[in-house]
């Protein structure tokens, strides 16, 4: 699984605010993610994130759509 800074991750379950999209702010053994809807930031281990990911939207695809 290749995840880079700036990618958008869509989890299977939404955040309590209703948003399911998270922007990757930091990578490594764990990720720092920011909810796109409410800007809440979390740290989650790579292992837990891998189980919860439904879709990854690369940063390149985001710029093409705008």
C-alpha positions in Angstrom: 0.0 0.0 0.0 1.6 3.3 -1.2 0.4 6.4 0.7 2.0 9.8 0.2 1.7 13.2 1.8 -1.4 15.0 0.5 -3.3 11.9 -0.5 -6.9 11.6 0.6 -7.9 8.4 2.3 -11.6 7.3 2.5 -12.3 5.1 5.5 -15.1 2.5 5.7 -16.8 4.3 8.6 -17.3 8.0 8.7 -16.0 10.4 11.3 -18.6 11.6 13.8 -18.8 14.9 12.0 -20.1 13.0 8.9 -17.0 13.2 6.8 -15.2 10.0 5.6 -12.3 11.7 3.8 -8.9 12.2 5.5 -5.9 14.1 4.2 -2.5 12.5 5.0 -0.2 15.0 6.8 2.5 12.6 8.0 3.6 9.1 7.1 5.9 6.6 8.7 5.1 3.9 11.3 1.9 5.8 11.9 -0.1 8.4 10.0 -1.2 11.9 11.0 -4.6 12.4 9.3 -6.8 15.5 9.1 -10.6 15.2 8.5 -11.4 17.2 5.4 -14.8 18.2 6.7 -14.0 19.4 10.3 -10.2 19.7 10.3 -9.8 17.4 13.3 -6.4 15.7 13.4 -5.6 12.1 14.5 -2.6 9.8 14.8 -3.3 6.2 13.7 -0.9 3.3 13.3 -0.2 2.1 9.8 -1.7 -1.3 10.7 -5.0 0.1 11.9 -5.3 2.4 9.0 -4.7 -0.4 6.5 -7.7 -2.3 7.9 -10.0 0.7 7.7 -9.1 2.1 4.3 -11.8 1.8 1.6 -10.2 4.0 -1.1 -7.1 6.1 -1.6 -7.3 9.2 -3.8 -3.7 10.2 -4.9 -2.7 13.9 -4.8 -2.3 13.9 -8.6 -5.9 12.9 -9.2 -7.1 15.7 -6.9 -5.4 18.4 -9.0 -6.7 17.0 -12.3 -10.3 17.1 -11.0 -10.1 20.8 -10.0 
